Amino acid sequence: ATGADHAVGLGLVGFSLLLFTYYTIWVIVLPFVDSDHVVHSYFLPPEYSVILPGIAALILLLCVGTFIGIVTWKNRKSKKVN
């Protein structure tokens, strides 16, 4: 792997760690903090802690389903040509 691959991998790991930390604080720690505390201004309302992962899961399922459909269609198409 090249240096660019390592940099991209490190960036993805860093982003994932940041996202995991933010979500963990948002969902697990924040409910125990007073609602008028200043830390609440850095986080979205709690309803989004369910909505956003749900939307992400739907997008992931759509992408996986589309990929499987395209691969299946191309395999069927290539068998008809032979």
N, C-alpha and C positions, 0 to 999 in steps of 0.2 A: 504494500500500500504506500501511496505517496504521502508527502507532507500535507497536501491539500485534503486528502481523505481523512487524515488524522485530525485536521483542524475542523472539518465538517462534523466528524464524529464527536469530537469534544464539544462543539457548539450544540449539537443535538442532545447530548447527555446533560449539558448545563441547562438548556432550555427545559428539558424534562424534569430535572431536579427542581428548578425554580417553579414550574407549574405544579408539581407534586407538593412542594412546601406551601405554596399559596393556597391550594385547594384544601390541604390538611388543616391549616390554620383557620381557613374560612368555615369549614364544616365541623371540625371537632373542637377547636378552641374558642372561636367567636361566640357560640351560644352561651358560654359561661362568663362572658365579659358584659358589663353593664351596657345597655343600649345607647346611653348618652356619652359613652367614652369616645375619644377622638379616633381610636383605631378603626371604628366602624366606617369612617369616611373613606378608608382605603379599599373597602370590599363592596362588592355588589350586594343587593338584597338577597336574603337567604333562599327565596323562591328559585333563583337562577342556579343554585347549587344542584338542583335536580333537572331543570330544563336544559341547561347547556350540555351536560354529559348525555342526556337523551338525544339531543339534536346531533351531537358528535357520533353517537352510536348509529343513528339512522343514516347519516352520511357514510359511515364506514360500511354498513351493510349494503347500501346502494352501490358503493364502489366495488365491493367484493362481488356482489351479484352481477354487476355489469361486466367485470373482468371474466367471471366464469361463463357468462353468456357469450361474450366475444370469443373466448377460446373454444367453447363448444361449437359455435357457429363456424369458425374457421376450420376446425377439425372435420366437421360434416361436409363443408364445402370442398376440402382437399380430397376427401374420400370419393366424392362424386366425379372429380376430374380424373382420377386414376382409373 
